[in-house]
């Protein structure tokens, strides 16, 4: 409740300037910090996303290589679909 009622000095005048100065200083410093954070370039890049993209690309390449190898292996050595199907 004391914040609503202004403090009186010995001369009877109010001392509001210190409260306004403190509020302006605090908010001004917060605004400067916010602007400095917004203008940083490294906030636009998330290293975890870049690492995940690299890992996903590597998994895709490995899967593609495995599919190609499997296709080449099946074409070179056809296996019978059942034990009774043998070519004579």
Secondary structure as UniProt FT lines:
FT   TURN            2..4
FT   TURN            10..11
FT   HELIX           17..38
FT   HELIX           42..44
FT   HELIX           47..76
FT   TURN            83..84
//
